[in-house]
Amino acid sequence: MPDIVLATLNAKYIHAAFGLRYLMANLGDLQPRACIVEFDINQRPLDIAEVLLAREPRIIGLGVYIWNVDETREVVAAIKRVS
């Protein structure tokens, strides 16, 4: 299982996070150790945190955009509480 998780909260399920794909494309030798996980901003922050932590990553990278900054802060707070 990948130990580097690149994640974001999209405005809708039909949107794709290009920033995460650019990061993934430029990870070089680390690319096989990474995965992209996308969520919807309407999902509960605690649920998102649990999904991310269930992967047991060493590194979590979060894509933050103007439309998801508040929700992403809530996810980070939930990760800190749970882990």
Backbone bond lengths (Angstrom), bond angles and torsions (degrees), N, CA, C in turn:
res aa  C-N    CA-C-N  psi(-1)  N-CA   C-N-CA  omega(-1)  CA-C   N-CA-C  phi
1 M - - - 1.458 - - 1.531 108.45 -
2 P 1.331 116.81 136.35 1.467 119.72 179.74 1.524 112.31 -59.17
3 D 1.329 115.57 141.00 1.470 118.98 178.90 1.524 112.56 -104.44
4 I 1.328 116.65 5.36 1.466 122.50 173.00 1.525 106.31 -119.96
5 V 1.322 116.39 121.32 1.464 120.93 -179.36 1.522 108.75 -117.05
6 L 1.313 115.90 123.05 1.461 122.78 173.70 1.525 106.15 -103.85
7 A 1.315 117.09 120.51 1.463 120.39 -173.50 1.518 111.28 -137.02
8 T 1.319 114.68 158.68 1.454 120.55 174.87 1.515 109.99 -156.25
9 L 1.302 115.19 166.97 1.460 122.92 175.35 1.522 107.15 -111.31
10 N 1.313 115.86 109.50 1.458 120.96 179.94 1.521 110.76 -83.14
11 A 1.327 115.43 156.69 1.459 120.14 177.81 1.527 110.93 -67.04
12 K 1.337 116.80 -32.98 1.465 122.91 177.65 1.520 108.09 -146.51
13 Y 1.325 116.19 161.05 1.463 119.99 178.89 1.519 112.28 -64.94
14 I 1.319 117.79 -24.95 1.453 119.79 -177.68 1.529 112.52 -78.00
15 H 1.311 118.00 -12.56 1.459 121.16 179.36 1.522 110.14 -82.60
16 A 1.312 115.79 150.62 1.464 121.32 176.03 1.523 108.24 -122.20
17 A 1.311 116.16 140.72 1.465 121.36 -178.61 1.527 109.41 -86.79
18 F 1.315 116.74 99.93 1.457 120.59 -178.84 1.524 112.12 -65.47
19 G 1.332 117.04 -35.00 1.462 120.22 -179.68 1.516 112.38 -58.03
20 L 1.320 116.57 -42.05 1.465 119.92 178.50 1.521 111.06 -64.67
21 R 1.313 116.76 -37.11 1.460 120.25 179.61 1.529 111.45 -69.17
22 Y 1.305 117.74 -35.35 1.465 120.42 174.56 1.524 110.35 -65.00
23 L 1.321 116.58 -43.77 1.467 119.69 177.17 1.520 110.94 -60.76
24 M 1.323 116.83 -46.85 1.460 121.02 -180.00 1.525 110.75 -59.60
25 A 1.315 116.72 -43.23 1.462 120.99 -178.57 1.521 112.40 -64.11
26 N 1.326 117.21 -23.72 1.458 120.87 -176.78 1.523 113.72 -108.17
27 L 1.314 117.89 16.23 1.465 120.62 178.33 1.525 113.08 -77.96
28 G 1.306 116.63 -10.97 1.461 119.58 177.86 1.521 111.83 60.04
29 D 1.337 116.24 -128.26 1.465 121.94 -177.67 1.528 112.89 -64.49
30 L 1.324 117.79 -18.59 1.466 121.15 -179.93 1.530 112.76 -83.04
31 Q 1.310 117.42 -10.02 1.463 120.71 -175.18 1.534 113.56 -55.88
32 P 1.337 120.18 -41.59 1.468 118.83 178.64 1.534 113.59 -64.14
33 R 1.313 116.67 -18.80 1.470 120.92 -179.87 1.522 112.49 -90.45
34 A 1.333 117.81 1.99 1.467 121.36 -173.05 1.525 112.18 -117.89
35 C 1.323 114.28 157.42 1.467 120.67 173.64 1.526 108.69 -145.07
36 I 1.310 114.95 159.17 1.461 122.15 176.73 1.523 108.01 -108.98
37 V 1.325 115.33 132.11 1.464 121.48 177.45 1.527 107.27 -129.67
38 E 1.323 116.33 124.98 1.458 120.33 -178.56 1.527 110.67 -117.20
39 F 1.315 114.47 142.43 1.450 122.08 -179.70 1.517 108.68 -126.28
40 D 1.311 115.62 174.00 1.456 123.77 176.86 1.531 107.75 -106.91
41 I 1.322 118.75 141.43 1.467 120.25 -177.14 1.523 112.87 -63.76
42 N 1.317 117.21 -12.36 1.463 120.28 178.68 1.526 113.22 -86.28
43 Q 1.337 117.05 -5.43 1.461 119.93 177.03 1.523 109.48 -77.48
44 R 1.328 116.29 150.40 1.460 121.19 -179.38 1.532 110.05 -67.12
45 P 1.336 118.39 132.84 1.468 121.77 179.43 1.529 113.16 -54.65
46 L 1.325 117.68 -39.40 1.460 119.99 179.54 1.527 111.09 -65.34
47 D 1.321 117.64 -38.48 1.467 121.08 177.25 1.523 110.65 -63.50
48 I 1.325 116.52 -42.05 1.462 121.23 178.52 1.521 109.90 -63.12
49 A 1.318 116.94 -46.22 1.464 121.11 179.06 1.521 110.88 -59.00
50 E 1.323 117.16 -42.42 1.465 120.46 -179.75 1.522 111.76 -64.83
51 V 1.330 117.38 -40.69 1.465 120.87 177.92 1.528 110.02 -62.93
52 L 1.327 116.40 -44.69 1.466 119.95 -179.97 1.525 111.17 -64.13
53 L 1.309 117.53 -47.20 1.465 120.89 -177.23 1.524 112.19 -69.71
54 A 1.324 118.27 -26.14 1.465 121.27 177.56 1.526 111.35 -63.72
55 R 1.318 116.94 -22.88 1.463 121.47 177.76 1.533 112.34 -79.10
56 E 1.321 116.15 -7.77 1.466 123.46 179.64 1.535 112.58 51.72
57 P 1.337 116.81 53.11 1.464 119.68 -178.83 1.527 112.18 -76.92
58 R 1.313 115.37 154.19 1.460 120.99 169.85 1.520 109.03 -86.92
59 I 1.337 115.96 -30.43 1.468 122.07 -178.04 1.527 108.69 -133.65
60 I 1.330 116.06 133.02 1.463 121.88 171.76 1.527 107.09 -120.87
61 G 1.314 116.17 120.85 1.459 121.95 174.78 1.515 108.65 -107.25
62 L 1.316 117.33 127.32 1.461 121.22 -177.96 1.523 110.99 -112.68
63 G 1.322 115.60 128.26 1.456 121.05 175.11 1.520 109.06 -80.65
64 V 1.326 116.50 121.34 1.464 120.84 -176.97 1.529 108.71 -114.85
65 Y 1.313 114.31 128.76 1.455 121.59 -179.42 1.523 108.03 -129.95
66 I 1.315 117.45 168.16 1.461 120.87 -176.98 1.531 111.49 -59.64
67 W 1.327 117.58 -32.86 1.467 120.28 -177.16 1.524 113.54 -83.51
68 N 1.346 118.92 -8.80 1.464 119.20 -178.10 1.526 114.33 -126.86
69 V 1.307 117.60 9.55 1.464 120.03 -174.00 1.529 112.17 -62.11
70 D 1.306 117.97 -43.18 1.471 119.78 -178.83 1.528 111.26 -66.79
71 E 1.325 116.30 -44.51 1.457 120.33 179.44 1.526 111.29 -65.35
72 T 1.347 116.76 -37.82 1.462 120.44 178.88 1.523 110.62 -65.40
73 R 1.321 117.53 -38.93 1.471 120.27 175.37 1.526 110.88 -58.96
74 E 1.320 116.09 -41.06 1.463 120.23 178.73 1.530 111.21 -64.76
75 V 1.319 116.97 -38.36 1.471 120.83 177.49 1.522 110.05 -64.24
76 V 1.325 117.23 -45.25 1.468 120.98 179.04 1.524 110.35 -60.31
77 A 1.317 116.97 -43.96 1.470 120.22 178.42 1.526 110.69 -61.94
78 A 1.328 117.28 -40.21 1.468 120.72 178.88 1.520 110.97 -66.28
79 I 1.322 117.69 -39.68 1.472 121.14 177.72 1.521 109.79 -61.59
80 K 1.323 116.34 -43.78 1.471 119.86 179.26 1.521 111.42 -62.83
81 R 1.327 117.05 -39.45 1.466 120.63 179.93 1.522 111.91 -68.44
82 V 1.323 116.89 -41.89 1.460 121.78 -172.97 1.525 112.26 -79.96
83 S 1.313 117.13 -37.10 1.478 119.39 -173.68 1.510 113.34 -84.95
